[in-house]
Amino acid sequence: MNSDERRAAPPLLGAEWRDFVRWPLYAALAFSLLAAVLAYQWSPGASVSVNVGEQGDSAYLQSFYAQERNTDPANPYDYRWTRDVSVFRLPGVGRNVPLEITLYMAGRPQGAPPADLTIIADGTNVTTVQPSGYPPQPVTVAIPASANCDDDLIITLTSTPFSPPGERRQLGVVVDKIEVRQAGGGFVLPPLYPLAWLILSLLLAYMTMRHLNIGRNATMLAVMMLGAGAAMVLARERYDLTLFVEEVGIVMICAYILALVMPPFAVWVLRKLRVGISASDLRWLMLIYLLAFGVKAGGMMHPKFVDLDHVFRVHQVQELVNNPTGFWDKYQRVTTADETGTIHSEQQHSMLGQWNLVVPFPYSPIGYFVLAPLGWIWPNGHEYELVTASDTMLAALSGTIVFALFALARRGLGSGRAGVIAGAIVSFAPITYLHFSDGAYPYIWAGWISVVYVMAAVCLADRANKPGPFILLSVLSALTILSHTAIAFFAVAFVAAVIAIVWVMRWKRWHIDMGAPLRFMPLLLSFIAGGVLSLVYYGGYIVPVLTISLPALTQRGSSSSGVGLDEQFLGWKLLYGFWPQIAAHFAVWPALMAVAGLLLAGMAAIRRTERVSIDNSTHILRVVTFVFLAAWTVTFLAFSAIDLRVNLLQRHMLFGLPLIALLAGYALAKLDWQAGRSALLKPAPILTALLIAYLFLDGLNLWADRVLRYVLPPGSG
């Protein structure tokens, strides 16, 4: 370990409380407040159209019946029935200005009593109407400025309920759409409550950046940019922000806590792994980590975000907490849920919906154990709180992969900059939002622990024969294999590829130039030890999987249509083919740069040790790292080929994401390093920044579509 590696960065705790009470903070908050007030004077931002009955409408509605659809081919539309009292809430409306609300409503069936629908705005009776006609017809009502006197516009719809023959529900009226717009001018008094949360969020952003020792002027400009961005949203799409301004504040509170806790913890772990890190690298990693956390956690807290499997997952957590023995027995005897979320009995097999097969298939519940403490805090009846806490915890946990990749790059490739760039790629690539969209909690945990295992195997390669590191690697190996069935397959193939590559290297006598034997045997034995531990769970399924599942999969795979390539068995559009998946999930360029990164890593591995700057142990570590990267690449390509016949639901792409990020980061770091030696390559760092910015915007756009418009990511479902 060289002197640079021995020097651990100090925790970034340089900003004191009195540092916040200075003019840059006042200037940033005053600018942001003024921008928000001016944004409220822009009337188009006050307009909103809510398609009642479609995804995301529940963010505005209270006490409406469930979504329904009129299937008349001539007039298809989605709608909801109101109850005797139903509420439409529009948060953060500018006060003291007249508004105009248009409700698209259908008349009641023939023979039903009149609806006598009364519209009440913030406690003021505005009018009473009789909806009529089919399809839904618009009814426009003017709301005077005197009735718009609160932070939120609360429209209460009261009607005389009725029950059609054979219907137990007490129905009001059919509502298809609700539109609101500002109907007059004058000074708009901004709502106090949303602005208070917005200013608090910006204050926390300032405190977080100052705590990371970012300069006062740079922090001031950053907060001003955030304030200006918030003002633009308020001026154009106001309710995309005011709907969840409280959640933004909660995310910022979490981000500030993470900024306090993570740097010293990360430095301590890296020091144990003998990975040196500078204050600059730690600062960049924390900014990447917190930005990714804020986007993912904030998106999943947005009221428009519609759960897929999230609620099902937290029910599993609650079941684990309430009946741990029964929960373990259920998953030990039964392997997965069918397409309805039902767990089968021991005598039944598992329905693999996307493969249209009913076979024994192991499904590990270990990921739910990670969330068990949250289940104790929020028991049955608190599903919303448990979903929110689980999403936030997993966003915080999975984001720490940036530190694992940094350790891999710094210790194994000798480039901390490569680790920083890799952390940005793995955090912002579009595919990183896939399982957060689906609510695939077990796989989020599985992807994280598998990267942690590879990181530990590289960083501890020169100490794997000692008891402590060997036990740690064995435990991590067992957790990796047990984390998810797909990861178990990937891990076995990865280790097989490592053995094959090492055998070729020894056959070619490449190890002679290193002056010491490669220390792969302790690493291999630690994986075997982890495999033995995993048999506690998987052992009962070896025979049925070998005798029933694999023959069935092989038979389906040998058919002309392949396995799971039929869209009718998928929850979303099928993303088929290697290159379409690369384009959709990685925005292309990281995969292309990864090829160059693998070549550069190979060149570093075969470099002779005569160079004084590379000692013998460091060179051995370079070789170990290259072997791991090559095995990772072989495994990724092998499963990509399998995916052309057996749909893997993009899990092989998620498995390859850290690899592609690491190799692309290494290639770009080398390019940036060469920029200091060649005038021709001077723009290289700017190019790197632009590529990362493009990746961030591409992923952010995909996530915004998912959160605000319910457009699922490619391969989701």
N, C-alpha and C positions, 0 to 999 in steps of 0.2 A: 504494500500500500504506500503510495507516494505521499509527499508532504501535503499536497493539495487535498488528498482524500482524508488525511488525518484531521484536517481543519473542518470541524463541523460548524455550520452556521448557527449563530445565536438565535433564540426565539425572537420573532419580530414583535417586540412589546415596547417599542421606543416611544410611542405617543402617550403622553400623560393627559389626564383629564383637563388640566388647565390649557393644554394645547388647543382644545376645541373652541375655547372662548377667544376667538381672534377674528379679525375682519374678513378673511377669506370665507369662513363659515357663514357669517352674516350676509356677505355679498351673494354667495351661492343660493342661500335660502330665500333672500329677498327677490333675487332675479327669478327664481322658480315660481314663487308666489305671484309675482306680477304677471309672468307668462301665463299662469293658470287663470288668473282673473281676466286677462285679455282674451284667452281662448273661449271663455264662456260668453263673450260678446259676439262670437261667430255663430250665427243661428243654425247653419246646416248641421252642426254637431248635435243639436237638440233633437234631430229627427231620428226615428227608429221605426223599423217594421219587424214585428214579431209574427212569424208564421206558426200559429197555434196548431199543435198536433205534430210538429216536426221536432227533430232532435234539438235539444238546447232550449226549448221553450220554457221548461220548468224553472229556469233561472229568474223568470219574471212572474210566474203564476203561483197562486196559493189557493188551495181548496177547489181545484178543478178536477174533473174525472180524468181517467187515463186517456192516452192518445188513441184515436180511432181513425179509420180511413173510409171514405166513401168510394166504393169501387165502381160506381156508374161510369162506363167508358166515355160517356158524353161529357161528364163533369166530375172527374176524379179530384179529390182534395182530402187533406188531412184536417182533423178538427178535434176539439174537446167539448164535452158538455160541461156547463157550469152547474154548481149546486144552488141551493137557495141563497147562499151568500158565497161569492167568490171574489178574489182579489187579484188585481193586476198592479204590480209594483215596479216603478221605474226609479232606480236609485240615482241620486246626484243630479237631479234636475235643477237648472238655474231658477232661482226664486224671482217672484215679483214680475213675471211676464205672462201674458196670455198664451195658452196652448190650445191645440186642436187635436182631438182624439177621434180616430175613425175605427169603428168596430165592424168587421165583416161577419154578419150573423145570418143564419138560416131561420126560416119560420118553423113553428111547431107543426107536427103532423095534424092532418084533418081530424077534428073531433076533440083535440086537446084544448084545455082552458087557455085563455090569454096569458102571456108571460108577465106582462106589467113589469118590464125590466127597468129598474131605477139605477141611475148612474150617479155615484157619490164620489166627489173629488176632495180628498183630505178632510172629510167630515161634512162637506157642503153638498146638499142635494142640487145636482145640476139639471137633470131632466129625467123624465120617464118615457120610454119608447115601447113600441110593439113590433118586434122583429117579424118580418114577413118575407115570403119569396124563397125561391130555390133556383139555382145554387145560392150560397150566402151573398147577401147584398150589403153594401156599405151604409153605415149610419154614422154621420159626422156630428160631433158634439163640441161646442166651444166651452173651454174652461177659462173663466176670467182670471185675471192676475191676482185678484183678492183670494181666490181659492188655492192658488199655487204659492203657499207660504211656508213650506217645510223643506227639509233637505231632500226628501224622497216624494215622488208623486204617487199617492195611493189611490187607485181607482177601485171602488167597491161596487160590485154588480149584485144587486138583490133582485130576486124574481119569485113569482109564485110557482113552487115546484109541482111537478106532476109525474106520474108513473105510467108509461104505456102498458098495455096488456102483456103479461108475462115478464115484466121488468120490475125488479125490486128497488132499483135506484130511484131516488128523488131527483129528477132532472130539471134543469133550468132552461138554458138556451144553447144552441150550437154556435160556437165561436171558431172562425177559420183564421182570422188575421186581426191584429191590432196595430194601428199606426198612430204615431204621435209626432207632431211637429210644432215648432214655435210659430205663433200666429200674429205676433206683433213685435214692435221694436222697443226701445228704451233700454236703460241700464239693467243688466242682468246681475242680480246679487248671487254670487257663487254660494253653493252649499257649504256649511262650515265643517260638518263631520267628515266628508270625503277629503276636503282640503287638509284637514288636520292629519289624517292618516297619510296623505301624500307627503306633507312636510316632514312627518316623523320618519317615513321611509327614506327620504333624501338625507335627513340628519344621520340615520343609521348607515347609509351608504358612505357619507363623509367620514364618520367615525371608523368604519371598517377600513377604508383606504388609508386613513392616517395611521391606524394601528399597524398596517402593513408597511409603514414608513414611506409611503408615497408622498412626494412633496406637497406643500400647502397649495401652491398655485396650480399644480397639475390636478390635485384633488378638487379644487374649486372649479376648474374648467370641466372636469368630468361630471361633477354634480350639476353644473349648469347645463351640460348637454343632456343629462338625464331629465332635468326639469323641462328643458325645451322639447324633448321627445314626448314627455307626458302631456305637455300643453298641445302638441300637434294631435295627439290621440283625442284629447278633450275637444278639440276644435272640429275633428273630422268624424270620429267614431266614439263619441263620449262614453257610451255605456259599455264598451269593451273594457274600459278602465274602471269606471265607477262601480261596476258590478262586483269587482273583487279587489277594491282598494284596501279593504281590511286585510285580505289574504296577502297582498303585497307587503303590508307592514309586518305580518307574521313571518313571512319568508325572510325579510330583512333582519328581523330579530334573530332568527335562526342563523342567518349568514354571519351576523356579528359575533354570535356565540362561537360559531365554527372558526371564525378568524382569531378568537382568543385561544381556543383549545387546540386546533390542529397543528399550528407551526411547532410548538414545543414537542408535541407527541410525534410528529413526523420526523423531526430532527433526532429524537431519542431512538426511534426504530431504525432510521438510516445509520445512525452511529453504531448500533448493534450489528448491522449488516456490513459495517466498514465502508459505507458509502458517504463520501464527502459531498457537501452541498453548500453553495455560496448563498449569501443573503439575497442576491439578485435572482438566482434560480428559484429559491424558495418563494420569493415574492410573486414571480410569474406563475409558478405552479398553484399558489393560493388563489390568484386572480382567475385563472382558468377554472379551478375547482369550484369557486364560489359562483362564477358566472353560469357554469353548467348546472350547478345545484339550483340556482335561482330560476332558471328557465324551466327545468323539469318540475321542480316542486311547485312553483307558481302556476304552471300550466295545469297540473293535476288538481290544484285547489280551485281553479276557475269554475264558477257555477255552471258555465256552458259545457264543461268537460263531461262527457257521458261515459260512464264505466262500461267496460266489457266484462272482464273476469274479476275485477277488483273485489266486488262484494262476495262472490263465491270464495275467493281466496281468504278474505277475513273471516268468513264463516268457518273455514277450516282451522284458522288460528283459534277462534273461540271454542270450537269443538276440542281442540288439543288441550286448551286450558281447563275446560270443564270435565273432560273425561280422557286423560292422557293414555290410559291403558286401552280403552276402546278405540281411540284414534290410532294408536300404533298397530293394534291388531287388525284394524280395517285396512290400513295401507300395507301391512305385512302380508296379508292374505289376498288382497286385491290390489291391482297395480295402477289403475288409472280410472278417471271418470269417463262416462260416455258423453255424447254430444249434448245431453240434457243436464249434465252435472251430477248424475246419479252414480254412486259407487256400487259396484256389483258385489254379490256374495262370493264366498270361496268357490262354489261350484260353477259360477259363471265366469266368463272371460271378459276382457276389456274391449270396449268399442273404440277403435282408432278411427275417428270420424273422417279425417282427411284421407285415410287409406281405404276406407270402406271395408275394414277387416275386424273380426271379433276374435282376438287371440290373447293369450297370457302375455303381459308386457309389464316390466317393472317400472314403477313410478315412485321415486323417493320423496318423502315428505320433509326431508331435513330442512329445506328452506323455511318451512313454517315454524320450526323451532327457533329460528333467529328472531321471529316476530312475536314469540310467546310472551315476553315481558310486556309488550303493548296490549296483549289480550287480557292480562291481569288488570291493567289500568282501565281499559275500556271493555267491560264484559258485554254480554248479550243486551241488546237494546241501545247500544252506542256504536252501531255499524258505521255511521258517517264519520264519527271521530276516529274510529279505528282505521278506516280506509285512509283518511287524511294523514294520520300519524304514520301508518305503514308506508305510504307513498313518500313522505318526507324522509323517513329513516332510510329507505332504500336509495333515494336520491343522494343522501349524504354519504351512505356507505359505498355505493358503487362508484361515486365520483372520486374516491380515494385511489382508484386505479391509476390516476396520474402520477402518484408517488411511486407505485410499483413499477410503472414503465420508466420513470426516471432512474430508479435503482438499477433496473435492467440495463439501461443505456449507459449509465455512469460507470457501473461496476463491470459490466460485460463488454461494452463497446468503447469505453473510455471517453464518452461524450455526453456531458450533462445537457448541452444544448439540444442534442438529439432527443433526450428524454422530455424536455420542455415542449418541443414541437410535437412529439408523439402524444403527449398529454392533451394538447389542443386538438389533434386529429381525432383521438379516441373519444373526446368529450363532445365534439361538435359535428361529427359525421352524421348524415341523416339516419343511418341504421341504428344509432345509439338510442333513438326515441322509440324504436319498434316495440320492445317488450314493456316499456313504460306505458305505451298506449294500450297494449293488450291487458296489462295487469298480470303479466307472467312472473309473479314474485319468485317462484323457485328458480327460474332460469336467470333472473337478475342476480340472485345470490350465487348461483352456480358459475356464471361467467366471471364474477368477481373473485371467487375463491380459486378458480383455475389459474387465473393470471397471478394471483398471490403465490401459488405453488411454484409456477415457473420462475417467478422472480426470486423466491427463496432458494430454489435449486441452483440457480446461476450464482447468486450472491454467496451461498454457502458451499459451493462446489469444492473449494480448497479446505473445507472443514467438515465435510460430510461424513468422514470416518470417526469423528468424535461423538461421544454419547449424546450430548445436548442437541447439536444440530441434526443428528440422525433421527432422534425421536421427534423433533419438530417437523422434519421433512416427512416422516412416516405419517404423522397425524394430519398434516396438510394433504398428503396423498390420499388418505382415507376420506377426508372431507371432500376432496375434489371428485373422487369416484362416486361418493354417495350423494353428491349435490344434485345430480340430474342424470337421467338415463343417457341423454345425448352426450353429455360431458364425459360420462364413463366410456362410451364408445370412442370418443375423440381421444381421451387420455390413453387408452390401450393402444390405439393406432399410433399415437405420438411416441410412446415409449418403444413400440416395435420399430418405428422409423429411426429413433435414436440408436437402438442396438444395431440395425442394419448399417447405418452410416459409420458408427464406430468400428464395426467389423471390417468395412471397406478400408477405413483409415489405417487400421492395424495391419491389414493385409498388404496395403501399399507402403507400410513402414513410415507413415508420416509422423508418428509420435517420436521417432528417434531424435529429430531436430529440437525437441522441446527440453531435453535434458532430464525429464521426469515423466513417469507414466501418466496417462490421462486418468483422472479419478472418477470414472464413470461407474465403477462397481458399487461404491457406497450409495450413489444416487439411484442406481437400478435397484439395489436391495431395499432402499427406503420406499420405492414405489411398490415393490412386491409386498413389503410389510403393510403398506396401506391397503393393497388389494386383499390381503388376508383379513384385515380388520373389516373391510367392506362386506365380506362374506357373511357377517352377522346378519346383514339385511338381505343381500342379494342371493345368498346361498340357496334359499328355498325355491328360487326361480330358475336356477341353471338348467335343470332337467326339462321343465315345460317349455322354456324358451328355446332350447336346442331341439326338442322333439316336435313342438307344435308351431311356435312363432316363426322361427327361421325358415322352415320348409314352406309355410304359408307366404312369407314375404318373398322368398326366392321364386315361388311359383307365380306370384303376382308380378314380380320384377321381370320375369322372363316373358310375360305377355307383351303383345305389341303396344298396348296403351301405357305400360309402366304402372307405377303405384302412386296414387295421390295426385295425379295430374288432371283430374276431372274437376272443373270449377264448381260443380254442384255440391261437392263435399267440403268446400272451403267457405269460411266466413266472409271472405273478401276476394277481390280479383286475384287470380293466380299470376304470380310473377315468375315466368319460366325462362330458363336459359342463363348461362354463366354471365355473359356480357350485359344483358339487361339488368341483372341483379347488381353487377359491379357499378353500372351507371346510376341506378336508383339509390343504392345504399352508400356509395363512397364518392359520388360526384367525379368518378373516373381518375382524377389526377393522383390521389394517394396510392392507388393500386399500381399505376405506372411508375411512380417514384419508388415504390417498394421493390420493384425488379432491380433498379439501380442500387438500392440499399443492400439487397442480398449479395450482389456482386462485390460491393465494397467490403461488406463484412467477411466474405470469403477471402478476399485479398489480404485483409488484416490477419486472418487466421493462419494463412500459409507464410506470412512474413517471417524471415529468419530472426533469431534472437540476438544476433550480433549487435543490433542497434542498442545503444546505451539507454535510450529513453524508455525501452520496454524490458522490464526484468522478466525472469523466467516464470514466476508465478502469474504475473499479469498476462503473459503470452498464453499460458495454459488456460487462463480464464477466457481469453479471446476465443480459443479453440472450442472450449465447452459451449460458449455462447453461440458460436456459429453452428455447431452441431445441433443445438436446440432450435435455432432459427430455421435451419435447413429441414429438420424433422417436422417442425410446425408447418412449414411451407408444403412439404410433401403430404402431410395429413390433410391440410386445407384443400389442396388440389385433388387429392383422392376422393374426398367427400363431395367436392364440387362435381366430379365426374359421376359419382353415385346419385347426386341430386338430379341429374338429367334423366334418371330412370325411376328413382324413388324420391318423392318430394320430401325434403327435410325441413320445410317451413322456415327457410333462411337461417337455421341455427348454425349451419356451417359457416355462413357469412359472419354471424356474430362471433363465432369461434375464431375466425380469421381477422377480425377487426383490430385487436391489439397487435397482432403480427404485422399487419399492413401499416398501422400507425407507427410502430417502432422502426420498421425498415424505411418508410418514407421519411420519418424524422431524421434518421441517420444520414440518408442521402442529402437532404436539405441542409443539415448541419455541416456536412462535408463541403457542400457548395458554398455556404456562407463563410466557412473557414478559408476556402480558396479565394474568396472575394477580397480578403485582406492581403493577398499576395499577387493578385492580377487585376490590373485596371479594367480589363474587359469584363470581369465578373463583379464589379463594384455594385451593380443594382441587385445582386443576389439576395441580400437580406430584405430588400423592399419586395422582391418577388415572393419570398417566403411569407411575409406579412400579408400580401394580397391574396395568396392562395388560402391562408388560414381564414382571412376575412370572408372570402367567397364561400368556404366550407361552412362557416358559422351562419351566414345569411341563408344558405341553401337549407341547412338543417332547421334553422329558426322558422323559415317559411313553411316547411313541412309540418313542424310542430304547431304553428299558429293555425294552419288548416285543420289539423286534428282537434285542437282545443276549441276554436271558435266556429268552425264550419262543419265539423264532424266528417272530415275527409280522412279516412283511415290511411296510414302509411302503406306503401306497397309491400305485399306479403303479410299483412296483418290479418287478424281474424281468428 
